Amino acid sequence: MSTIQKSAVNAVAAILVFGLAGCAGMSQQDKNTAIGAGVGAIGGSVLTGGSTVGTVGGAAVGGIIGHEINK
């Protein structure tokens, strides 16, 4: 793994750690929305070959599904 790749992985790990710390005050529905958006973004990106529209669309659909899960 090159130095640039290692730096990118470390940056993503740091963002995840600080991002998860921000979830401490969230309700369960807010957490479900965030998880759904993240999973949807990954799914949309994979299904569309990394398309920005697919990633954003997947995040939107996943967020809506996650928001509605516990209603």
Protein Blocks (a to p, Z undefined) as FASTA:
>chain_A
ZZklmmmmmmmmmmmmmmmmmmmmpcfklmmmmmmmmmmmmmmmmmnnopaklmmmmmmm
mmmmmmmmmZZ
